[in-house]
Amino acid sequence: MRPGPVTTNDGVPAVELDSITKRFVDFTAVEDLNLQIDDGHFFALLGPSGCGKTTTLRMIGGFEEPTSGVIRLHGEDVTGLKPYRRPVNTVFQSYALFPHLTIFENIAFGLRRQGVDDADVTKRVGDVLELVQLTGRDRQRPRQLSGGQQQRVAVARALVNHPRVLLLDEPLGALDLKLRKEMQIELKRIQQEVGVTFIHVTHDQEEAMTMADTIAVMHGGRIERMGRPTEIYEDPKTEFVAGFLGASNLMGGRLEGNRVGLVGGTVVHLTTAAAANQAGAVNIGVRPEKIRLHAPNDETAAPNRLAGKVTDASFIGVSTHYRIMNPDLGELAVVVQNLDDRRFALGEDVVAAWQPEHTFVVSQ
Amino acid sequence: MTAIAAPTPVNPIALAAARRRRRVPYLLLLPGLLYLFVFYLIPLISLGRMALQSGNLQAGYELTWEWENFLQVFTTYRPQLLRSLGYSIGATLITLALGYPLAYAIAFRGGRWKNLLLVLLLMPFLVPFLLRTLAWRIILADQGLVVETLKTIGFLPDANGRLLATGWAVIAGLVYAFLPFMTLPIYVALEKIDRSLLEASGDLYATPATAFFKVTWPLSLTGVISGTLLTAIPAAGDYINSQLLGSPAQTMMGNVVESKFLSIIDYPSAASISLTLMLAIVVAVVLYVRSVGSEELIA
């Protein structure tokens, strides 16, 4: 069973935004946005509230008109088309299930509007109910279902129409943490099964990284960083992305070649690739879990070393979170896996060390 | 684990407190029930007794089980009964046709004017009912602006044509009187509709018109049912409009009851006519609600 559409992989992007700007009366939500989303991808628009991600999604869906720019779906210009004329479907934040209709009729709504005949409607609704694992619930009303089930109905109601692109607007926002984790895996499975392009708007970085093939981090109406989750996590490039996507330790210094003289005189190394095309005043960053702690004068420590004092140590089961105070650079966050490393006590002198390849440069 | 079930009261003080708590809802109901008993149930029973009596004011009334009293509604007063139902249904339909778009406009397009528009809708209530109806006499008067205008544009072909003392005048008065009662419940129902449902139906290929008939209308049915009942029931029993805006040719059941009680002093007929009208309305309401779907009313 494959309720998805025939996806054409002819190299034309599923969605193409060409210099899209959206201005409301008193502010600019999206500014000169250029974006191409490949067919069959699970794409996440990630950012804090007010960054323009929902506005971008609503413009693709046809619920908002861009002030300027062109939107293409599979090469076809759809700018100015009403939502009901676009080959996309949306999973709404509040699900927006029709309370007066049964689950069956909710899912069949789009098919009936398109004049699909009854036998086909029954078959396709049955197939998609199976896909979202809700077979047998078709006679119930939305309010008789749990939040997670309503969420699946919303996905089914959109997918049954074989959209070429599925838009998901913070679809898991209303669910509790445990259910959200389950639905993340569920949505990813569904996406892989149907092969439709998913565009997923979220402010939850973990959710985006769990599900998406490609993440675009938005900030102030622009895309700051786009790429595979590992790629943008390991090399966030901007200070905003470094802080929004996971935690980072940022340090100021001067870059010469692939050596950085940090404030306070300590010298650390970068890979040649990370240092490429940059020089002078920079901020470098390192992720807390990339740092290991050593006793002073431990010769086995990695080449990039910073001395400091333990100011906080919290044991949280899988790992221990330390805060290390360096007199020149401030506090560093360090996450140490609870393996056989020795624990460090408050006030102890330590050396925080990490590898050059785990060091990234962010623009100031 | 904390115990979820109510703890079993062990000491007598807790037991008494629990008993008191159970009594509270009934105590709160008591004043209302008492009022209904004295001012609704007792008069209704005495009305029922009165309906089966015969006699006159001078000789006194006697309970003679005059069941024929009930039949006269369908024989002697059949025209008034039909007129009452006809005017009521006509007025309800016109009120719905005017009130629904009004409620829709306020709920969906009212924006920041919403509250002001609602106040304006309720403004007529600040003027007494009788005065408002009398004002309509002036509006529809024979040499008035409305009649003259209608004559000019040919809607009233006859040079002696008039609006007052016609069924239309009575219906117009009823529509005016009950418009807020129709509009408000519909407004409340429309206001409750989640706007994302309309976006969802647009997303699912429904044109705005289809979205209205498949989503907005069914979800506003509760309001439509309440509104039509709040209009049709009082309109069927109304007698002020037909008295002030109509002529003897427009008398409704309400007028018959009024004159039987107050002018002719034929209490048994008046009582039996009232009861019959009441029953007829109850039957009509039950049939109506059943046919539209009581599920929506509960939802």
Boltz contact constraints between the chains, C-beta under 6 A:
constraints:
  - contact:
      token1: [A, 63]
      token2: [B, 199]
      max_distance: 6.0
  - contact:
      token1: [A, 83]
      token2: [B, 202]
      max_distance: 6.0
  - contact:
      token1: [A, 83]
      token2: [B, 203]
      max_distance: 6.0
  - contact:
      token1: [A, 84]
      token2: [B, 202]
      max_distance: 6.0
  - contact:
      token1: [A, 84]
      token2: [B, 205]
      max_distance: 6.0
  - contact:
      token1: [A, 89]
      token2: [B, 203]
      max_distance: 6.0
  - contact:
      token1: [A, 90]
      token2: [B, 203]
      max_distance: 6.0
  - contact:
      token1: [A, 92]
      token2: [B, 196]
      max_distance: 6.0
  - contact:
      token1: [A, 92]
      token2: [B, 200]
      max_distance: 6.0
  - contact:
      token1: [A, 94]
      token2: [B, 196]
      max_distance: 6.0
  - contact:
      token1: [A, 96]
      token2: [B, 196]
      max_distance: 6.0
  - contact:
      token1: [A, 96]
      token2: [B, 197]
      max_distance: 6.0
  - contact:
      token1: [A, 96]
      token2: [B, 200]
      max_distance: 6.0
  - contact:
      token1: [A, 100]
      token2: [B, 218]
      max_distance: 6.0
  - contact:
      token1: [A, 100]
      token2: [B, 219]
      max_distance: 6.0
  - contact:
      token1: [A, 109]
      token2: [B, 204]
      max_distance: 6.0
  - contact:
      token1: [A, 110]
      token2: [B, 204]
      max_distance: 6.0
  - contact:
      token1: [A, 110]
      token2: [B, 205]
      max_distance: 6.0
  - contact:
      token1: [A, 113]
      token2: [B, 205]
      max_distance: 6.0
  - contact:
      token1: [A, 113]
      token2: [B, 206]
      max_distance: 6.0
  - contact:
      token1: [A, 114]
      token2: [B, 205]
      max_distance: 6.0
